[in-house]
């Protein structure tokens, strides 16, 4: 493919122009067959990914592949030339949503050689009614009778339950970590005093609307505001969230006035946008359970983590190195015929699906359950989602209930965990969170692995990284970072005991080396997979540890 360098700002402006006001009954999904003859190239990712996104991939050893290549702009232009209004393209799903009221336009698009299929995406009134009831129940205030008795104010018990305050006490409050919140609207976020600190410090990095293409996400509903507050609030002794010093993007993907399969595609486009910006963690308190429309319904067989559009997108997002947390849903216990009550994309394998408990650790009756269709345990973990302290859009606070709130409560502490260890893979982070749950020894489909002790997760991700204590360099490994074979150099005449550790602190190699026999270490290092490793050398001169990044 021919290489091209395109301004990222220009790309985002063009993409924003696609997201115009949508009328649900006249929206279609256009699925392309390929990305052939694209002007973009895997060898030139700077044309479509920010430097921060590329650095995140380098930190975790994630390679650029075909999923990263944008939708072929020639295909998009051809669809527009047929008379359709382009809405949101998706490079991960390789298609675009469009708007038209003219059936002949759809016929013309279907006739294009690179179009696989065009599907109508009508609104679903019955599913819309279910969603409205769900949201109304979550936003309803409940009495919990808890005192505002410490620095965290109303948020004290929800962070203490998962030991997130321990990470804060050790200096990890989310600084330098970027979080994307994908939700249905952020009314009041621009004015609520609990977000003053975030705005004043410039940590509200941007907003994006994938539903209406508006320049503001602050006039389309308060749900996202309440979810965001569990992480970003900072009013000491009133309400402090679980990641009060992280930076945030607010992304609107959910249309509160309809229930439509196109919202899943909006979600994927929003996740792609977050990925391209270099976001570290994505949290979403949305879920799609089923549609009455036959062509879009999600039967139990779809809950396998690889069938529904949003679940496919969530899996790809995780494979790019972005941690994803998803609410389990509020449908409660299932039936023998339909045991899984999760919402899409909570069935995705490599996301952290979060259920809800009360302040005493008891599962909330509404919290959705697994297993997934392919037999995996879900939810993964639990956090406080019954009587959770949250902000509302009018400038005050209330206690709400729903997995919508337990998810960002945990997401904030996972953000602090990412700050603590910026090199751990998504899988390592998720495994650490699961393994420190109170039911890790006996997980089930109601609690998953249980309520995680995030201080313990921090210890699981700890690597004993000592800086050089020797008077001179003992060992060198180069190039570093490496994209191929590495070389090792020991200072002449020095004998050292050399150990190699992975990011989890597990020792992978140990030997006594000198300047003449270090080839054994070279050979071992060149067998390792992409990732971050630590090489420690101990000699009579002292101790030295260096970090080695392999990008294969």
Buried (B, 14 or more C-beta within 10 A) or exposed (E): BEEEEBEBEEBBEBBBEBBBEBEBEBBBBBBBBEBEEBBBBEEBBEBBBBEBBBEBBBBBBBEBEEBBBBBBBEBBEBBBEBBBBBBBBBBBBBBBBBBBEEEEBBEBBBEBEBBEEBBBBBBBEEBBEBBEEBBEBBBEEEEBEBEBEBEBBBBBBBBBBBBBBBBBEEEBBBBEBBBBBBBBBBBBBBBBBBBEBBBEEEBBBBBBBBBBBBEEBBEBBBBBBBBBBBBBBBBEEBBBBBBBBBBBBBBBBBBBBBBBBBBBBBBBBBBBBBBBBBBBBBBBBBBBBBBEBEEBBBEBEBBBBBBBBBBBBBBBBBBBBBBBBBBBBBBEBBEEEEBBBBBBBBBBBBBBBBBBBBBEEEBBEBBBBBBBBEEBBBBBBBBBBBBBBBBBBEEEBBBBBBBBBBBBBBBBBBBBBBBBBBBBBBEBBBBBBBBBBBBBEEBEBBBBBBBBBBBBBBEBBEBEEEEBEBEEBBBBBEEBBBEEEBBBBBBEEBEBEBBBBBBBBEEBBEBEBBBEEBEEBBEBBBEBEBBBBBBBBBBEBBBBBBBBBBBE
